[in-house]
Amino acid sequence: MKASRIVAAGAAAGVTVLALSAPAFAHVSVQPEGTAAKGGYAVIDFKVPNERDDASTTKIEVNFPTDHPLASVMPEPMPGWKIEVTKSKLAKPLEMHGEKITEAVSKVTWTADGKGIEPGYFEKFPLSVGQLPEDTDQLAFKALQTYSNKEVVRWIEVPQKGKEEPDNPAPVLELSAASEDGHHGAAADDDSDAKSAEKASTHTADDSASSDGTDTTARVLGIVGIVVGAAGVAYGVLAGRRRSNA
């Protein structure tokens, strides 16, 4: 009897632990495709899992940080979803490519016009964003997830370093350091590829020149060797004749 009670208590405790830890494993999150470097541009994906067994996710709202506004936000078309981009006036205009930007994207909303995200599935919602700020290490995006049963889950609690993750953490994008040459993102990759190609071309030319020089040297040494060999043979013949005459 004791053994059965212990097993039952252990099972109950295990279920409780899983129930309490579930939100930490399945929540709206954001990750870059590649890197998200400070001062550059990036494509970022908001990963949205469905946490309910009896309802589908039918709407996702992602709010952008107001302390570090992003002037350029472009969503990727997604079958089965209607996308709405909301812009707001900036208290302090931004400068981008020599132009003043007076408004920035404050929210992007995806609304399902089909089944949405059904139970047991997740979906990624990509955005092209920039120019990323240079004076912070991360960006927090507060998100709202709406289900087909009208339930709304608010992922708005910004995690704090040194503290436990909150029950409803906001998606946080970690920013990497800018490259040393000042280039960012795809432009930096293109420049790097160009430099690599130029370097490879230079090495090829140098190798070709070196190879030509080596071949020329080998030919000269070969000719010199033949001449020296012929002179040695002639000398030997003459020496032999002299001995015979003597």
C-alpha positions as CSV (number, residue, x, y, z in Angstrom):
1,M,0.0,0.0,0.0
2,K,2.8,2.3,0.9
3,A,4.6,1.7,-2.4
4,S,1.4,2.5,-4.4
5,R,0.9,5.7,-2.5
6,I,4.5,6.8,-3.2
7,V,4.1,6.0,-6.9
8,A,0.9,8.0,-7.1
9,A,2.4,10.9,-5.2
10,G,5.4,10.9,-7.5
11,A,3.2,10.8,-10.6
12,A,1.2,13.7,-9.3
13,A,4.3,15.7,-8.6
14,G,5.7,15.0,-12.1
15,V,2.4,16.2,-13.7
16,T,2.6,19.4,-11.6
17,V,6.2,20.1,-12.6
18,L,5.3,19.7,-16.2
19,A,2.3,21.9,-16.0
20,L,4.3,24.6,-14.3
21,S,7.2,24.4,-16.7
22,A,5.2,24.2,-19.9
23,P,5.0,28.0,-20.5
24,A,8.8,28.2,-20.4
25,F,9.2,25.8,-23.2
26,A,6.4,26.9,-25.5
27,H,6.0,30.6,-26.0
28,V,6.3,33.2,-28.7
29,S,10.0,33.8,-29.5
30,V,12.1,35.6,-32.1
31,Q,15.3,34.6,-33.8
32,P,17.3,36.0,-36.7
33,E,17.9,34.2,-39.9
34,G,21.7,34.3,-39.7
35,T,22.8,37.3,-37.6
36,A,21.2,40.5,-36.4
37,A,24.2,42.9,-36.2
38,K,24.0,46.3,-34.7
39,G,23.5,49.0,-37.3
40,G,22.6,46.6,-40.0
41,Y,19.5,44.8,-41.5
42,A,18.2,41.3,-40.7
43,V,15.4,38.9,-41.4
44,I,13.8,37.8,-38.2
45,D,11.3,35.0,-37.5
46,F,8.6,35.1,-34.8
47,K,8.0,31.5,-33.8
48,V,4.4,31.0,-32.6
49,P,3.5,27.6,-31.1
50,N,-0.1,26.6,-30.4
51,E,-0.3,25.8,-26.7
52,R,-4.0,24.7,-26.6
53,D,-5.5,21.3,-27.4
54,D,-9.0,22.6,-28.2
55,A,-8.4,25.9,-30.1
56,S,-6.4,27.3,-33.0
57,T,-4.2,30.4,-33.0
58,T,-6.0,32.9,-35.3
59,K,-4.2,36.2,-34.6
60,I,-0.7,37.4,-33.7
61,E,0.1,41.0,-32.8
62,V,3.7,42.0,-32.4
63,N,4.4,45.5,-30.9
64,F,7.7,47.2,-31.7
65,P,9.9,48.9,-29.2
66,T,9.3,52.7,-29.0
67,D,12.7,53.4,-27.4
68,H,14.5,52.0,-30.4
69,P,12.2,52.4,-33.4
70,L,12.9,50.7,-36.7
71,A,12.3,52.7,-39.8
72,S,12.1,49.7,-42.2
73,V,9.9,46.7,-41.5
74,M,8.7,44.5,-44.4
75,P,6.6,41.4,-43.8
76,E,6.9,38.3,-46.1
77,P,3.6,37.3,-47.7
78,M,2.1,34.2,-46.0
79,P,-0.7,32.1,-47.5
80,G,-3.6,31.8,-45.1
81,W,-2.8,35.1,-43.3
82,K,-3.8,38.7,-43.7
83,I,-1.0,41.1,-42.7
84,E,-1.4,44.6,-41.4
85,V,1.5,47.0,-40.7
86,T,0.7,49.9,-38.4
87,K,2.9,53.0,-38.3
88,S,3.1,55.8,-35.7
89,K,4.6,59.2,-35.5
90,L,8.0,59.5,-33.9
91,A,8.6,61.9,-31.0
92,K,12.1,62.3,-32.3
93,P,12.7,61.8,-36.1
94,L,15.3,59.3,-37.3
95,E,18.0,59.9,-39.9
96,M,18.4,57.1,-42.5
97,H,20.5,57.3,-45.6
98,G,20.6,61.0,-45.3
99,E,16.8,61.4,-45.0
100,K,14.7,62.2,-42.0
101,I,12.1,59.6,-40.9
102,T,9.2,61.0,-39.0
103,E,7.2,57.7,-38.5
104,A,8.1,54.1,-37.9
105,V,6.3,50.7,-37.6
106,S,4.7,50.3,-34.2
107,K,2.9,47.0,-34.8
108,V,2.5,44.1,-37.2
109,T,-0.7,42.0,-37.1
110,W,-1.2,38.6,-38.7
111,T,-4.9,37.5,-38.9
112,A,-5.8,34.0,-40.1
113,D,-8.2,33.9,-43.0
114,G,-8.2,30.1,-42.8
115,K,-7.6,27.5,-40.0
116,G,-4.7,29.4,-38.4
117,I,-2.3,27.4,-36.3
118,E,-4.0,24.2,-35.3
119,P,-3.3,22.3,-32.0
120,G,0.0,20.5,-32.1
121,Y,1.6,22.9,-34.7
122,F,3.7,26.0,-34.8
123,E,4.4,28.6,-37.5
124,K,7.1,31.2,-38.2
125,F,6.2,34.8,-39.2
126,P,9.2,36.5,-40.9
127,L,10.0,40.2,-41.1
128,S,12.8,42.1,-42.8
129,V,13.9,44.8,-40.3
130,G,16.4,47.6,-40.1
131,Q,18.3,49.7,-39.4
132,L,19.0,47.9,-36.1
133,P,20.2,50.2,-33.3
134,E,23.8,50.4,-32.3
135,D,23.3,51.5,-28.6
136,T,21.6,48.4,-27.2
137,D,22.3,44.6,-27.1
138,Q,18.7,43.5,-27.5
139,L,15.2,44.4,-28.6
140,A,12.0,43.3,-26.8
141,F,8.8,42.8,-28.8
142,K,5.6,42.5,-26.8
143,A,3.2,40.0,-28.5
144,L,-0.4,39.1,-28.2
145,Q,-1.6,35.6,-29.2
146,T,-5.4,35.2,-29.9
147,Y,-7.1,31.8,-30.1
148,S,-10.3,30.7,-31.9
149,N,-12.1,30.5,-28.5
150,K,-11.4,34.3,-28.0
151,E,-8.7,33.6,-25.4
152,V,-5.8,36.1,-25.6
153,V,-2.4,35.3,-24.2
154,R,-0.2,38.4,-23.6
155,W,3.5,37.7,-24.1
156,I,4.6,41.1,-22.7
157,E,6.9,40.4,-19.6
158,V,10.4,41.5,-20.5
159,P,13.0,39.0,-19.0
160,Q,15.5,40.5,-16.7
161,K,19.1,39.3,-16.4
162,G,19.8,37.4,-13.2
163,K,16.1,36.7,-12.6
164,E,13.9,33.7,-13.4
165,E,12.1,33.7,-16.7
166,P,8.6,35.2,-16.3
167,D,5.4,33.2,-17.0
168,N,4.7,35.2,-20.1
169,P,8.0,36.3,-21.5
170,A,8.1,38.8,-24.4
171,P,10.1,37.8,-27.5
172,V,13.6,39.2,-27.2
173,L,16.0,39.7,-30.2
174,E,19.7,39.5,-29.2
175,L,21.9,41.8,-31.3
176,S,25.5,40.9,-32.3
177,A,28.4,43.3,-32.6
178,A,28.8,45.2,-35.8
179,S,31.7,44.1,-38.0
180,E,35.0,45.8,-37.6
181,D,35.0,47.3,-41.1
182,G,31.7,49.0,-40.5
183,H,29.7,46.8,-42.9
184,H,26.6,45.0,-41.9
185,G,24.4,42.2,-43.1
186,A,24.1,41.2,-46.8
187,A,26.2,44.2,-47.9
188,A,29.1,43.0,-45.7
189,D,28.7,39.5,-47.2
190,D,28.8,40.8,-50.7
191,D,31.9,42.9,-49.9
192,S,33.5,39.9,-48.3
193,D,32.8,37.7,-51.3
194,A,34.2,40.4,-53.6
195,K,37.4,40.7,-51.5
196,S,37.7,36.9,-51.5
197,A,37.3,36.7,-55.2
198,E,39.9,39.5,-55.7
199,K,42.3,37.7,-53.3
200,A,41.8,34.4,-55.1
201,S,42.4,36.1,-58.5
202,T,45.6,37.7,-57.1
203,H,46.8,34.4,-55.8
204,T,46.1,32.8,-59.1
205,A,48.0,35.4,-61.0
206,D,50.9,35.2,-58.6
207,D,50.9,31.4,-58.8
208,S,50.8,31.5,-62.6
209,A,53.7,34.0,-62.7
210,S,55.6,31.8,-60.2
211,S,54.9,28.7,-62.3
212,D,56.0,30.4,-65.5
213,G,59.2,31.6,-63.7
214,T,59.9,28.1,-62.5
215,D,59.4,26.6,-65.9
216,T,61.7,29.1,-67.5
217,T,64.4,28.5,-64.9
218,A,64.1,24.7,-65.5
219,R,64.5,25.1,-69.2
220,V,67.6,27.3,-68.8
221,L,69.2,24.9,-66.4
222,G,68.4,22.0,-68.8
223,I,70.1,23.7,-71.7
224,V,73.1,24.6,-69.6
225,G,73.3,21.0,-68.4
226,I,73.2,19.8,-72.0
227,V,75.9,22.2,-73.1
228,V,78.1,21.3,-70.1
229,G,77.6,17.6,-70.8
230,A,78.4,18.0,-74.5
231,A,81.6,19.9,-73.6
232,G,82.6,17.2,-71.1
233,V,82.1,14.5,-73.8
234,A,84.2,16.5,-76.3
235,Y,86.9,17.0,-73.8
236,G,87.0,13.3,-73.0
237,V,87.3,12.4,-76.7
238,L,90.1,14.8,-77.3
239,A,92.0,13.6,-74.2
240,G,91.6,10.0,-75.4
241,R,93.1,10.8,-78.8
242,R,96.0,12.6,-77.2
243,R,96.8,9.5,-75.1
244,S,96.6,7.3,-78.2
245,N,99.0,9.5,-80.2
246,A,101.4,9.6,-77.3
